[in-house]
């Protein structure tokens, strides 16, 4: 009997989402394949799965939804009947409609959802929120989820509906967090453009950001070696942090939903 093939498909601008996906697969006995679909460079080769493939697809949550460039990310990805687990990773506020978004595009692209997971990682815009997560407790829960998901994938289980609801939440007024650059600190190294998942930074002007393309993931700020890039202004960051002190103050735990086998 051939060994099962488990593919970890991760869109993870700041690393937390990929961490969650790896934690889910920690105790899985299968041939493991890692697929980073974050940047344009990483998405050059099409990904075509098949009915024998098992896929954990993990994406971050922004404002209760999937990243707004998700159609572009999935452009050259096809499921062809592959069974999948949908994984939404959020910063301890809420995941809201993110799994609904991911379910819809997964089905559209030919995947068969079997399970859904909502998990927490450190907030990308307010790093003091959910700092250090996924932590050891999260990893144990996620590893247990992974084992249960694999067992469900060996049956004809199917997730008929995704959990969640589309958000009524909107960012606090005045808290725009598009990246801003201190041109005096910028050394034009190009790291920001290299890690940007939405082609929002042009090599012709590395200090600028195309806000119509920016998904506000914070990767450019996180990986800027000189600290030239920051998300929004100090005032806008303070407003978001103040809002999250209430909205994300209670620790949220990972959640799992499993599909049922046909009767």
Secondary structure, 3 states (H helix, E strand, C coil): CCCCEEEEEEECCCCHHHHHHHHHCCCCCCEEEEEECCCCHHHCCCEECCCCEEEEEEEEEECCEECCCHHHHCCCEECCCCEEEEEEEECCCCCCCHHHHHHHHHHHCCCEEEEEEEEECCCCCCCCCCCCCCCHHHHHHHHHHHHHHHHHHCCCCECCCCCCCCCCCCCCCCCCCCEEECCCCCCCCCHHHHHCCCCCCECCECCCCCCCCCCCCCHHHHCCCCCCEEECCHHHHHHHHHHHHHHCCCCCCCEEEECECCC
